Amino acid sequence: EVRVREGRAVNIHMFCARRPGLLLSTMRALDNLGLDIQQAVISCFNGFALDVFRAEQCREGQDVLPEQIKAVLLDSAGFHGML
């Protein structure tokens, strides 16, 4: 789930099966989108859960759309092309 907040802020909730390297690939994917993670909670109990309570779009120009963020996160979790 991805929600755009006031200004250029974004909230993200992600839950999927745990696998080696998932946190690293997820954080890299968000960084590649130009998102600056400011507050997050990560849990790896009974799966992988990532709650980003605040991320800022730090690149100038066109904003990243929620659908783009979802697609990148699904890809990083191994669900290629599912949206």
Order of alpha helices (4+ residues) and beta strands (2+ residues): beta-beta-alpha-beta-beta-alpha
